[in-house]
Amino acid sequence: MPSPFPGMDPYLEHGARWPDLHQRLIAYSSEILQPQLRPKYIARIDERIELKPYGKELIPDVLVVEPPRQLSETQIAYDSQVADEPQTIRLLDDERRVPYIQVVNVASGEVVTLIEALSPANKIGRGRDQYFEKQDKILDTPVNLVEIDLLSRPTATYARCFELNSPHDWRYNICISRPQRRTSVEVYAIPLRDRLPRCKIPLLPEDDDAVVDLNAVLARCYEVGGYDLLLDYSKPPPVSLSKAEEEWLKALLLEKGLRTAPAPQ
């Protein structure tokens, strides 16, 4: 069963669904790219390690515990007491492996383009700051950067240069930065009701862009991931909607038979 939405399905933004979807987005985007790139380029899936502090959604696998000293009998004096020694527990950062796509020039072995699919941790707090630091490093190199952000606003990770004439109701975005034009950014700003774009993937300046049809990628993710069996469309989505989006979503799901009309009063 395909997704009832014409583009991004906001129900897939649920924290329990996103990690699986993220892996599939990277894998199937790479698969679509590969035939377009050969023989000069190749799309490779790599991963980096990110540390997420304890207490921020994820729980660490290991805690380092320093045992207490043997509890002593309470020593009481008229003017003081001696406390027993507690255990010391060190909370470790949680390690996450984050996949992304590298487009590599086969002859030189150099990375030409990086394709990122953003995660929730990239958009808030310390994780957003860390992502900006990595982004700055990439923008100082001759590498194209493509950021696919299929997570709802409030913030775009290209926020520092995201003043643009876009649909007022955009919810998702794809940003493209080319090394020869760092002072500008190409943006697909996507409202909830629109299909996802056929996204340009820049290569070396002398070559035509490759193309990833993100709607086709998402459709395959949905089918192979069996998300129709996991998502409950009778409930509200896990993201905040504007009044106009909420009314459109209800009408769409009613039309698709995934919601029932309220009983007349």
C-alpha positions in Angstrom: 0.0 0.0 0.0 1.5 3.4 -1.0 1.6 6.4 1.3 -1.6 8.5 1.2 0.4 11.7 1.0 1.6 13.2 -2.4 5.0 13.9 -0.9 6.5 13.6 2.6 4.4 11.7 5.1 4.4 13.6 8.4 3.6 10.4 10.3 7.1 9.1 9.3 8.6 11.9 11.5 7.8 9.9 14.6 10.9 9.2 16.6 10.4 5.4 16.4 10.1 5.5 12.6 12.7 8.0 11.6 15.9 6.0 12.2 14.7 3.3 9.8 13.5 5.8 7.2 16.8 7.7 7.4 18.8 4.5 6.6 16.5 3.7 3.7 16.6 7.3 2.3 20.4 7.0 2.0 20.4 3.5 0.6 17.8 4.1 -2.1 19.0 7.5 -3.1 22.4 6.0 -3.7 20.9 3.2 -5.7 19.0 5.7 -8.0 22.2 7.8 -8.4 24.6 5.0 -9.3 23.6 4.3 -13.0 23.7 8.1 -13.7 27.2 8.5 -12.3 29.0 5.6 -14.0 31.7 5.4 -15.2 33.3 8.7 -14.1 31.8 8.8 -10.6 30.5 6.3 -8.0 28.1 6.8 -5.1 29.4 5.4 -1.8 27.6 5.2 1.5 29.9 6.2 4.4 29.1 6.9 8.0 30.4 9.1 10.8 30.2 8.7 14.5 28.3 11.3 16.5 28.1 11.4 20.2 24.8 12.3 21.8 24.8 13.3 25.4 23.0 11.1 27.9 19.6 12.3 28.8 18.8 13.6 25.3 16.4 10.9 24.0 19.0 8.1 23.8 20.3 6.0 26.8 23.9 5.0 27.0 24.9 1.4 26.7 27.6 1.6 29.3 28.0 3.3 32.6 31.3 3.5 34.4 30.7 2.9 38.1 33.3 3.5 40.8 32.4 1.4 43.8 32.0 3.0 47.2 34.2 2.5 50.1 32.9 0.0 52.6 30.1 1.7 54.6 31.4 2.7 57.9 29.6 2.8 61.2 28.1 6.3 61.7 30.6 8.3 63.7 28.9 10.8 65.9 30.5 13.6 67.7 29.0 16.6 69.4 30.2 18.9 66.6 30.4 16.8 63.5 29.3 13.7 61.5 31.3 11.7 59.0 29.3 10.8 55.8 29.5 7.4 54.1 31.0 7.4 50.6 28.5 7.1 47.7 29.1 5.3 44.4 30.3 7.5 41.5 28.5 6.9 38.2 29.9 8.4 35.0 27.4 8.9 32.3 28.9 8.2 28.9 27.9 9.8 25.6 25.8 7.6 23.3 27.5 6.7 20.1 25.4 6.9 16.9 26.5 5.9 13.4 25.1 8.3 10.9 25.1 7.3 7.2 25.6 9.8 4.3 26.4 9.6 0.6 29.8 10.5 -1.0 30.0 11.0 -4.7 33.6 10.1 -5.6 35.6 10.8 -8.8 36.8 7.3 -9.7 40.0 8.5 -11.4 41.2 10.8 -8.6 39.5 9.2 -5.6 38.4 12.7 -4.5 35.0 13.4 -3.0 33.0 15.6 -5.3 29.6 15.8 -3.5 28.3 15.0 -0.1 24.6 14.2 0.4 23.2 14.5 3.9 19.7 13.5 5.1 19.2 15.4 8.3 18.1 13.9 11.6 16.3 15.5 14.5 19.6 15.8 16.4 20.9 18.1 13.7 18.1 20.7 14.2 18.1 21.6 17.9 20.4 22.5 20.7 24.0 21.2 20.9 23.4 18.9 18.0 22.5 21.8 15.7 25.7 23.6 16.7 27.8 20.6 16.0 26.1 20.2 12.6 26.9 23.9 11.8 30.5 23.3 12.7 30.7 20.3 10.3 28.8 22.3 7.6 31.3 25.1 7.9 34.2 22.7 7.3 32.6 21.3 4.2 31.8 24.8 2.8 35.5 25.6 3.1 36.3 22.8 0.7 35.7 22.3 -3.1 32.9 19.8 -2.4 29.3 20.2 -3.3 26.9 19.9 -0.4 23.3 18.6 -0.7 21.2 18.7 2.5 17.8 16.8 2.4 15.7 18.0 5.3 12.4 16.0 5.5 11.8 17.0 9.1 9.3 19.7 9.9 10.3 23.2 10.8 10.8 25.4 12.9 14.5 25.6 11.8 16.3 25.0 8.6 20.0 24.1 9.0 20.9 26.6 6.3 19.1 29.2 8.5 21.9 31.7 8.4 21.3 32.2 4.6 17.7 31.0 4.4 16.1 34.3 3.6 14.3 33.5 0.4 11.1 34.0 -1.5 9.5 30.6 -0.8 6.0 29.3 -0.2 4.8 30.8 3.1 3.7 27.3 4.2 6.9 25.4 3.4 7.6 22.5 5.8 10.5 20.6 4.2 13.5 21.8 2.2 16.5 20.7 0.2 19.5 23.0 0.0 22.3 22.7 -2.6 25.6 24.6 -2.2 28.2 24.5 -5.0 31.9 25.5 -4.3 32.0 27.9 -7.2 28.9 29.7 -5.9 29.2 29.7 -2.1 27.5 33.1 -1.8 24.2 31.6 -2.9 22.3 28.4 -2.1 19.8 26.6 -4.3 16.7 25.7 -2.3 13.6 23.5 -2.8 11.1 24.7 -0.2 8.3 22.2 0.0 4.8 22.6 1.5 3.1 19.5 3.0 0.7 19.2 0.2 3.3 19.1 -2.6 5.3 16.2 -4.0 9.0 16.0 -3.3 11.2 17.4 -6.0 13.4 15.7 -8.6 16.5 17.1 -6.9 19.7 18.2 -8.7 22.9 16.5 -7.5 25.8 18.6 -8.7 29.1 17.1 -9.9 32.2 18.7 -11.2 31.4 22.0 -13.1 32.1 20.5 -16.5 29.5 17.7 -16.0 25.7 17.9 -16.0 23.9 17.4 -12.7 22.6 14.0 -11.7 19.0 13.8 -10.5 17.4 12.0 -7.5 13.6 11.7 -7.7 12.9 12.0 -3.9 9.3 11.1 -4.4 10.3 7.8 -6.0 12.9 7.2 -3.2 10.3 7.9 -0.5 7.7 5.7 -2.2 10.2 2.8 -2.2 11.1 3.4 1.4 7.4 3.3 2.3 6.7 0.1 0.4 9.8 -1.9 1.4 9.6 -0.6 5.0 6.0 -1.8 5.4 5.1 1.6 7.0 1.4 1.2 6.1 1.4 -1.6 8.8 3.0 0.6 11.4 1.3 4.0 11.0 -2.0 4.9 12.6 -3.6 7.5 10.4 -6.7 7.7 12.6 -4.6 9.7 15.1 -3.0 13.1 14.7 0.5 13.1 13.2 3.5 13.5 15.6 4.2 17.1 14.4 2.4 20.4 14.9 0.3 21.6 11.9 -1.1 24.9 11.0 -4.9 25.1 10.8 -4.8 25.0 7.0 -2.5 22.0 7.0 -4.6 20.2 9.6 -7.8 20.7 7.6 -6.1 19.5 4.4 -4.7 16.5 6.1 -8.0 15.5 7.5 -9.7 15.8 4.2 -7.0 13.8 2.4 -7.1 10.9 4.9 -10.9 10.9 4.8 -10.8 10.7 1.0 -8.3 7.8 1.2 -10.5 5.9 3.6 -8.0 6.2 6.5 -10.3 8.5 8.6 -14.0 8.3 9.3 -16.2 11.3 9.1 -17.4 12.6 12.4 -20.9 11.6 13.4 -23.5 14.4 12.8 -24.6 16.1 15.9 
